[in-house]
Amino acid sequence: MISIRPRHWWRLCLLSLICTGMAMAQTAKPSCSSCEEWNRPQAPFRIYGNTYYVGPHGLSSILITSESGHVLIDGGLPESVPQIVANIRSLGFRIEDVKLILNSHVHFDHAGGIAGLQRLSGAQVVASKWSAAVLKTGGMGRGDPQYGAVAGIIPVKHVRELHDGETFRVGGIAMTAHLTPGHTPGGTSWTWKSCEGVVCRGMVFADSLTPVSADGFKFTGSREYPRAVEDFQKSYAFLEETPCDVLVTTHPEVSGLWDRLEARGQGVTPDPMADTTACRRLADEARTQLRSRLAQEHGS
């Protein structure tokens, strides 16, 4: 008989939970038509300095590390949890050392895995006031342009509300919250610094800015979300004004992450991950999308 030391029992329990979750993720029916593609496996990699990509191929989940603990941004789908945990471990880090979980917006493809990741890590979850209310109750929030059209999220315990411009620290990591609503009323983008030697870069994790909605919702004149257009404008201004050396978006292809990673692998210099024009271009593209959507609404 093999004896198990009491102080190691939790490791075996965690391993069992991860393996069970992986099996479920492989056999469970995807929760949306795009979920299988979004959740396609992706090898983790360093973006810059202490910042790593640990999510599945179609949904960004970002790990920022320090000797005193780590920060994780977004949790993908519920079925993404085993992959995110495995990616963190393959980089030599531990999910148990994640002290802070941050959120962009509370749709099931970016916040669906947060409850599971919090259970495994014991981390504090932080979100905007509107998003925190949805995280605590689960489901979707009234005022969300996609309310009723997409799946809700699993409730999350012990969620802390943030304020615009508030900075959260874990060891030497300093993460600053920026309210960037529009896609949802509680959308939040994040900025921090990552360094390689003496070269530090301004990192930006930009929330989604696409004006998509459930059938019948209008971004102009909405009772549930009357400030939607003004909120989008506020978010564009943030992207245009914030220091931005390296941009990552909730869906990685929106910021051209895979093209930049391929170019890096081909030895392109300087490092294609850095592009000081990327945030402004994203704002321009998002503004064009909103203009087109509003034209459709006015013509209907």
LUMRORO-77174 format. One line per 10 residues: their letters; for each residue x, y, z of N, C-alpha, C. Coordinates in steps of 0.2 Angstrom, whole numbers, plus 5000, padded with zeros to 4 digits. Atoms other than C-alpha are relative to their C-alpha. Last residue first. Layout:
A	X,Y,Z,X,Y,Z,X,Y,Z | ...
END
This chain:
SGHEQALRSR	5005,5005,4999,4831,5255,4800,4993,5003,5002 | 5003,5002,5006,4842,5268,4793,4994,4995,5000 | 5004,4995,5003,4846,5276,4809,4997,4999,4994 | 5005,4999,4996,4851,5259,4816,4996,5006,4998 | 5005,5005,5001,4861,5255,4801,4994,5001,5005 | 5003,4999,5007,4871,5271,4802,4994,4995,4999 | 5004,4995,4999,4874,5268,4821,4996,5002,4993 | 5005,5003,4996,4882,5251,4817,4994,5006,5001 | 5004,5004,5004,4893,5259,4804,4994,4997,5003 | 5003,4995,5005,4899,5273,4815,4995,4996,4995
LQTRAEDALR	5005,4997,4997,4902,5260,4829,4996,5005,4995 | 5005,5005,4999,4913,5249,4817,4993,5003,5004 | 5004,5001,5006,4922,5265,4812,4995,4995,5000 | 5004,4994,5001,4926,5270,4830,4996,4999,4993 | 5006,5001,4996,4932,5252,4834,4995,5006,4998 | 5004,5005,5003,4944,5253,4819,4994,4999,5004 | 5002,4998,5007,4951,5270,4824,4995,4995,4998 | 5006,4995,4998,4952,5265,4843,4997,5002,4993 | 5006,5003,4998,4962,5249,4837,4994,5005,5002 | 5004,5004,5006,4973,5259,4827,4994,4997,5002
RCATTDAMPD	5003,4995,5004,4977,5271,4842,4996,4997,4994 | 5006,4998,4996,4981,5256,4853,4996,5005,4996 | 5005,5005,5000,4993,5248,4840,4993,5002,5003 | 5006,4998,5003,5003,5263,4836,4994,4996,5001 | 5003,4994,4996,5017,5260,4849,4994,5003,4996 | 5002,4995,5005,5020,5243,4842,4996,5005,5003 | 5000,4993,4998,5030,5230,4852,4998,5004,4994 | 5005,4999,4995,5027,5212,4849,4998,5007,5002 | 5006,4998,5003,5036,5213,4832,4994,5000,5006 | 5005,5005,4997,5053,5213,4842,4993,5002,4997
PTVGQGRAEL	5001,5001,4992,5064,5224,4832,4994,4995,5001 | 4998,4995,4995,5068,5213,4822,4998,5007,4998 | 5001,4993,5002,5060,5199,4813,5002,5004,5006 | 4994,4996,4999,5068,5182,4818,4999,5007,4998 | 4996,4999,5006,5055,5171,4810,5006,5004,5000 | 4997,5006,5002,5048,5166,4826,5004,5000,4994 | 4994,5001,4995,5045,5184,4830,5003,4994,4999 | 4994,4996,5002,5035,5186,4814,5006,5000,5005 | 4997,5004,5006,5024,5171,4819,5006,5004,4997 | 4996,5006,4997,5021,5179,4836,5003,4996,4994
RDWLGSVEPH	4994,4997,4997,5016,5196,4828,5005,4994,5003 | 4996,4998,5005,5004,5187,4816,5007,5003,5003 | 4997,5006,5003,4997,5178,4830,5004,5002,4995 | 4995,5004,4996,4994,5193,4841,5004,4994,4996 | 4995,5003,5004,4986,5203,4827,5005,4996,5004 | 4994,4996,5000,4977,5214,4840,5006,4997,4996 | 5002,4993,5001,4960,5207,4835,5006,5005,5000 | 4999,4998,5007,4968,5190,4833,4998,5007,4999 | 4993,4998,5002,4970,5189,4852,5001,5002,4993 | 4999,5005,5005,4952,5190,4857,5006,5001,4997
TTVLVDCPTE	5004,5006,4998,4952,5199,4873,5000,4994,4996 | 5008,4999,5000,4965,5211,4866,4997,4993,5003 | 5003,5007,5000,4984,5212,4869,4993,5002,5001 | 5007,5001,4999,4994,5228,4865,4998,4993,5000 | 5003,5007,5002,5012,5231,4868,4993,4999,5002 | 4995,5003,5004,5020,5248,4868,4998,4993,4998 | 5001,5007,5002,5005,5258,4874,5005,4998,4995 | 4994,5003,5002,5005,5274,4884,4999,4993,4998 | 4996,5004,4995,4987,5279,4886,5007,4998,4997 | 4996,4996,4995,4979,5293,4876,5005,4996,5004
ELFAYSKQFD	4996,4995,5004,4972,5285,4860,5005,5004,5005 | 4995,5003,5005,4966,5270,4869,5004,5004,4996 | 4995,5003,4996,4958,5280,4883,5005,4996,4996 | 4996,4995,4997,4949,5291,4871,5006,4997,5004 | 4995,4999,5005,4942,5276,4862,5005,5005,5002 | 4996,5006,5000,4934,5270,4879,5005,5002,4994 | 4996,5000,4995,4926,5287,4882,5006,4995,5000 | 4995,4995,5001,4919,5287,4865,5005,5001,5006 | 4996,5002,5005,4911,5270,4868,5005,5005,4999 | 4995,5004,4997,4904,5276,4884,5005,4997,4995
EVARPYERSG	4995,4996,4996,4896,5291,4876,5005,4995,5003 | 4995,4996,5005,4888,5279,4863,5005,5004,5004 | 4996,5005,5003,4881,5267,4877,5005,5004,4995 | 4993,4997,5002,4875,5280,4888,5004,4996,4996 | 5001,4994,5003,4856,5275,4888,5007,5004,4998 | 4993,4997,5000,4859,5257,4892,5001,5006,4996 | 4996,5003,4996,4843,5249,4897,5007,5002,5001 | 5002,4999,4993,4832,5262,4890,5005,4996,5005 | 5001,5005,4996,4842,5262,4874,4998,5001,5007 | 5006,5000,4997,4840,5277,4863,4998,4994,5004
TFKFGDASVP	5003,4993,4999,4855,5275,4852,4993,4999,5003 | 4996,4997,4996,4864,5258,4855,4998,5008,5000 | 4997,4994,5004,4849,5249,4848,5005,5004,5005 | 4997,4995,4996,4844,5232,4854,5003,5005,4996 | 5005,4995,4997,4831,5222,4844,5003,5006,5004 | 5005,4997,5004,4841,5207,4841,4996,5005,5003 | 5006,5004,5001,4855,5205,4854,4995,5003,4995 | 5006,5000,4996,4870,5216,4852,4995,4994,4998 | 5004,5006,5002,4887,5219,4844,4995,5000,5006 | 5007,4998,4999,4896,5236,4845,4995,4995,4998
TLSDAFVMGR	5004,5002,5006,4914,5229,4846,4992,5002,5002 | 5003,4994,5002,4925,5237,4859,4995,5000,4994 | 5003,5000,5006,4932,5222,4868,4996,5007,4999 | 5007,5003,5000,4943,5226,4883,4997,5000,4993 | 5006,4996,5002,4961,5231,4880,4994,4996,5000 | 5005,5005,5002,4976,5223,4889,4993,5004,4999 | 5007,4999,5000,4989,5236,4888,4996,4994,4998 | 5004,5006,5003,5008,5234,4892,4992,5002,5001 | 5007,4999,4997,5019,5249,4894,4996,4995,4996 | 5005,4998,5005,5037,5243,4891,4993,5000,5003
CVVGECSKWT	5007,5001,4998,5052,5242,4902,4995,5003,4995 | 5005,4998,5005,5070,5240,4895,4993,4998,5003 | 5001,4993,4998,5083,5239,4910,4994,5003,4995 | 4994,4996,4998,5084,5220,4910,4997,5007,5001 | 4994,5005,5002,5068,5214,4901,5006,5004,5001 | 4993,4998,5002,5053,5224,4909,5005,4994,4998 | 4995,5006,4999,5035,5223,4911,5006,5002,4997 | 4993,5000,5003,5024,5238,4915,5003,4993,5001 | 4995,5002,4996,5005,5238,4918,5007,5001,4997 | 4993,4998,5002,4989,5243,4910,5005,4998,5006
WSTGGPTHGP	4995,5001,4995,4971,5235,4911,5007,5002,4997 | 4994,5001,5003,4955,5238,4902,5005,5001,5005 | 4994,4997,4996,4938,5237,4910,5006,4998,4996 | 4994,5002,5003,4920,5234,4903,5006,5004,5003 | 4995,5001,4995,4906,5237,4915,5007,4998,4997 | 5000,4994,4995,4892,5244,4904,5006,5000,5005 | 5005,5001,4994,4896,5230,4891,5001,5007,5004 | 5002,5007,5002,4903,5233,4873,4996,4997,5006 | 5003,5000,5006,4902,5251,4878,4998,4993,4997 | 5006,5003,5002,4913,5253,4893,4998,5001,4993
TLHATMAIGG	5001,4999,5007,4931,5256,4895,4994,4997,4998 | 5007,5001,5002,4934,5259,4914,5000,5001,4992 | 5003,4994,5004,4953,5259,4916,4993,4998,4998 | 5006,5001,5003,4961,5248,4930,4998,5006,4996 | 5004,4995,5000,4980,5249,4934,4993,4999,4996 | 5005,5000,5005,4990,5234,4938,4995,5005,5001 | 5005,4995,4999,5006,5236,4948,4995,5000,4994 | 5005,4999,5006,5017,5220,4949,4995,5006,5002 | 4998,4994,5004,5032,5221,4961,4995,5002,4994 | 4993,4999,5000,5024,5210,4974,5002,5006,4996
VRFTEGDHLE	4998,5006,4997,5005,5210,4970,5008,4999,4999 | 4993,5002,5000,4998,5227,4968,5001,4993,5003 | 4999,5006,4996,4982,5234,4962,5007,4997,5000 | 4994,5004,5001,4980,5252,4955,5000,4994,5005 | 4997,5004,4994,4964,5261,4954,5005,4996,4998 | 4994,4998,4998,4961,5272,4939,5003,4997,5006 | 4997,4998,5006,4942,5269,4938,5007,5003,5002 | 5001,4993,5002,4937,5262,4954,5004,5001,4994 | 4994,4995,5001,4937,5243,4958,4997,5007,4998 | 5001,4995,5005,4924,5232,4966,5006,5004,4999
RVHKVPIIGA	4999,4993,4998,4930,5216,4975,4999,5005,4995 | 4997,4996,5005,4923,5199,4972,5000,5007,5002 | 4995,4996,4997,4922,5186,4986,5003,5005,4994 | 5000,4998,4993,4913,5172,4977,5005,5005,5001 | 4993,5000,4997,4910,5170,4958,4999,5003,5007 | 4999,4995,4995,4893,5165,4950,5007,4999,5003 | 5001,5003,4994,4894,5155,4934,5002,5005,5006 | 4993,5003,4996,4892,5165,4919,4998,4997,5006 | 4998,4996,4994,4877,5169,4907,5006,4996,5003 | 5000,5003,4994,4875,5162,4889,5002,5004,5006
VAGYQPDGRG	4994,5005,4999,4872,5173,4874,4999,4997,5007 | 4998,5003,5006,4857,5182,4867,5006,4995,5001 | 5005,5005,5003,4847,5186,4882,5002,4997,4994 | 5004,5003,4995,4857,5202,4886,4995,4995,4996 | 5001,5006,5003,4869,5206,4871,4996,4996,5005 | 5003,5000,5006,4868,5225,4874,4999,4993,4997 | 4995,5003,5005,4871,5222,4892,4997,5000,4993 | 4996,4994,5003,4859,5234,4901,5006,4997,4996 | 5004,4996,5003,4853,5220,4913,5004,5006,4997 | 5003,4994,4997,4867,5209,4918,4995,5004,4996
MGGTKLVAAS	4998,4995,5003,4870,5191,4913,4997,5007,5003 | 5004,4998,5005,4870,5175,4923,5002,5006,4996 | 5000,5004,5006,4879,5175,4939,4996,5002,4995 | 5006,5003,5001,4875,5184,4955,5000,4994,4994 | 5002,5002,4994,4892,5189,4961,4993,4996,4999 | 4996,5006,4998,4900,5190,4944,4997,4997,5006 | 5002,5006,5004,4885,5201,4938,5004,4994,5002 | 5007,5002,4999,4887,5213,4952,4998,4994,4996 | 5000,5003,4994,4906,5214,4950,4993,4997,5002 | 4998,5007,5001,4903,5218,4932,5000,4996,5006
WKSAVVQAGS	5006,5003,5004,4893,5234,4936,5002,4993,4999 | 5006,5001,4996,4905,5239,4950,4995,4996,4996 | 5004,4993,4999,4921,5236,4940,4993,4998,5003 | 5004,4998,5006,4930,5219,4943,4997,5007,5001 | 5002,4993,5000,4942,5211,4955,4997,5002,4994 | 5002,4998,5007,4944,5193,4960,4998,5007,5000 | 5005,4994,5000,4955,5189,4975,4998,5001,4993 | 4998,4993,5002,4964,5172,4972,4994,5005,5002 | 5002,4996,4994,4960,5156,4981,5001,5007,4999 | 4994,4996,4998,4970,5147,4967,4998,5004,5007
LRQLGAIGGA	4994,5003,5000,4959,5132,4962,5006,5004,5003 | 5001,5006,4995,4942,5139,4968,5007,4997,5000 | 4999,4997,4993,4947,5156,4959,5000,4994,5005 | 4993,4998,4999,4951,5147,4943,5001,5003,5007 | 4996,5006,4999,4934,5138,4943,5007,5002,5002 | 5002,5003,4994,4924,5154,4946,5005,4994,5002 | 4998,4996,4994,4934,5164,4933,4998,4996,5007 | 4996,5005,4997,4931,5151,4919,5003,5003,5007 | 5003,5006,4999,4916,5160,4912,5004,4995,5004 | 5001,5001,4993,4923,5177,4913,4997,4993,5002
HDFHVHSNLI	4994,4997,4996,4930,5179,4896,5000,4999,5007 | 4994,5002,5003,4919,5168,4885,5006,5003,5003 | 4998,5007,4998,4904,5169,4897,5007,4998,4997 | 5003,5004,5005,4903,5188,4895,5003,4993,5002 | 5003,5006,4997,4908,5198,4911,4995,4996,4995 | 5007,4999,5000,4920,5210,4904,4997,4993,5001 | 5001,4995,5005,4939,5213,4906,4992,5001,5000 | 5004,5001,5005,4942,5204,4922,4999,5006,4995 | 5003,4994,5002,4956,5203,4935,4995,4998,4994 | 5003,5001,5007,4961,5188,4945,4996,5006,4998
LKVDEIRFGL	5005,4995,5003,4973,5192,4959,4998,4998,4994 | 5003,4996,4995,4984,5181,4970,4995,5004,4998 | 5003,4995,5002,4990,5167,4958,4996,5004,5005 | 4997,4994,4999,5002,5157,4967,4997,5006,4997 | 5001,4998,4992,4990,5142,4969,5004,5006,5001 | 5006,4996,5000,4990,5142,4949,4999,5002,5008 | 5005,5004,4997,5008,5137,4950,4994,5004,5000 | 5004,4996,4995,5022,5143,4938,4995,4996,5003 | 4996,5001,4994,5035,5133,4928,4997,5004,5006 | 4995,4995,5000,5029,5138,4911,5004,5000,5007
SRINAVIQPV	4994,5002,5005,5021,5121,4909,5005,5006,5000 | 4996,5004,4997,5011,5125,4926,5006,4998,4995 | 4996,4997,4995,5003,5140,4919,5005,4996,5003 | 4996,4996,5003,4998,5131,4903,5004,5004,5005 | 4994,5004,5003,4991,5117,4913,5005,5004,4997 | 4996,5002,4995,4980,5129,4923,5006,4996,4998 | 4997,4994,4997,4974,5138,4908,5005,4998,5005 | 4995,4998,5005,4970,5121,4899,5004,5006,5003 | 4995,5004,5000,4960,5115,4914,5006,5002,4995 | 4997,5000,4994,4950,5131,4915,5006,4995,5000
SEPLGGDILV	4993,4998,5001,4945,5133,4897,5005,4999,5006 | 4997,5006,5003,4929,5122,4899,5008,5002,4999 | 4999,5005,4994,4922,5136,4910,5004,4994,4998 | 5006,5004,4999,4926,5148,4895,5001,4996,5007 | 5003,5003,5006,4940,5161,4896,4994,4997,5002 | 5000,5007,4999,4947,5166,4913,4997,4995,4994 | 5005,5004,5004,4952,5184,4911,5001,4992,5001 | 5005,4996,5004,4968,5193,4917,4996,4995,4996 | 5003,5003,5006,4979,5183,4930,4994,5004,4997 | 5006,4997,5002,4991,5191,4942,4997,4996,4994
HGSESTILIS	5001,4998,5007,5005,5182,4951,4993,5003,4999 | 5007,5002,5002,5013,5180,4968,4999,5003,4993 | 5005,5000,4995,5028,5186,4978,4993,4998,4998 | 4998,5005,4995,5042,5181,4966,4995,5000,5006 | 4995,4997,4996,5032,5190,4952,5002,4995,5005 | 4997,5003,4994,5022,5185,4937,5005,5004,5004 | 4994,4996,4998,5010,5192,4925,5002,4998,5006 | 4997,5001,4994,4998,5179,4917,5006,5005,5001 | 4993,4997,4999,4987,5184,4903,5002,4999,5007 | 4999,5000,4993,4971,5174,4897,5007,5002,5001
SLGHPGVYYT	4994,4998,4996,4966,5178,4879,4999,4999,5008 | 5002,4996,4994,4953,5168,4871,5006,5002,5004 | 5005,4994,5002,4954,5161,4853,4998,5004,5006 | 4998,4996,5006,4970,5150,4855,4995,5006,4999 | 5001,5004,5006,4967,5144,4873,5001,5005,4994 | 5007,5002,5002,4974,5155,4887,5000,4996,4994 | 5002,5007,4997,4991,5156,4895,4993,4998,4998 | 5006,5002,5003,5000,5171,4886,4998,4993,5003 | 5001,5006,5004,5014,5177,4897,4993,4999,4998 | 5007,5000,5002,5020,5194,4905,4999,4994,4995
NGYIRFPAQP	5004,5004,4995,5035,5194,4916,4993,4999,4997 | 4998,4999,4993,5046,5202,4902,4997,4994,5004 | 4994,4995,4999,5037,5202,4885,5001,5000,5008 | 5001,4994,5004,5024,5191,4877,5006,5005,5001 | 4999,4994,4997,5031,5174,4884,4998,5006,4995 | 4993,4997,5002,5023,5159,4878,5000,5007,5003 | 4999,4994,4996,5009,5146,4882,5007,5003,4997 | 4994,5000,4995,5005,5133,4869,5001,5006,5003 | 4994,4995,5002,4988,5135,4862,5005,4999,5005 | 4994,4999,4996,4974,5122,4863,5005,5005,4997
RNWEECSSCS	4995,5004,5003,4957,5126,4854,5007,5001,5004 | 4997,5004,4995,4945,5134,4866,5006,4995,4997 | 4997,4995,4995,4940,5148,4854,5004,4996,5005 | 4995,4996,5003,4937,5135,4840,5004,5005,5005 | 4995,5005,5001,4926,5124,4851,5007,5003,4997 | 4996,5001,4994,4917,5139,4858,5006,4995,4999 | 4993,4999,5001,4912,5146,4841,5004,4998,5006 | 4997,5002,5007,4895,5138,4840,5007,5001,4999 | 5002,4996,5005,4892,5140,4859,5003,4998,4993 | 5006,4996,4998,4892,5130,4875,4998,5005,4995
PKATQAMAMG	4998,4993,5000,4903,5116,4867,4994,5005,5002 | 5003,4996,5006,4896,5099,4871,5002,5007,5001 | 5006,4996,5000,4907,5091,4884,4998,5003,4994 | 5006,5003,5001,4919,5077,4880,4994,5004,5000 | 4999,5004,5006,4936,5085,4879,4994,4997,4998 | 4999,4995,5005,4932,5098,4893,5000,4997,4993 | 5007,4997,5001,4925,5084,4904,5001,5005,4994 | 5004,5005,5003,4942,5075,4902,4993,5002,4998 | 4997,5001,5007,4952,5090,4906,4995,4995,4996 | 5002,4994,5004,4941,5094,4921,5002,4999,4993
TCILSLLCLR	5007,5000,5001,4944,5077,4928,4997,5005,4995 | 5001,5006,5005,4962,5078,4925,4993,4999,4999 | 4998,4998,5006,4962,5095,4934,4999,4995,4995 | 5005,4995,5003,4952,5089,4948,5002,5003,4994 | 5006,5003,5002,4963,5074,4951,4994,5004,4997 | 4999,5003,5006,4978,5085,4951,4994,4996,4997 | 4999,4995,5006,4971,5096,4963,5001,4997,4994 | 5007,4998,5001,4966,5082,4975,5000,5005,4994 | 5004,5005,5004,4983,5075,4973,4993,5001,4998 | 4997,5001,5006,4991,5091,4978,4997,4995,4995
WWHRPRISIM	5003,4995,5004,4979,5093,4992,5003,5000,4993 | 5006,5002,5002,4985,5077,5000,4996,5005,4995 | 5000,5000,5007,5003,5082,5001,4993,4998,4997 | 4999,4994,5002,5003,5088,5019,5000,5000,4992 | 5006,4995,5000,4994,5073,5024,5002,5006,4997 | 4999,4996,4994,5008,5061,5018,4995,5005,5000 | 5001,4993,5002,5001,5048,5007,5001,5004,5006 | 5002,4995,4995,5006,5030,5010,5000,5007,4997 | 4996,4994,5000,5006,5017,4996,4998,5005,5005 | 5004,4994,5000,5000,5000,5000,5004,5006,5000
END
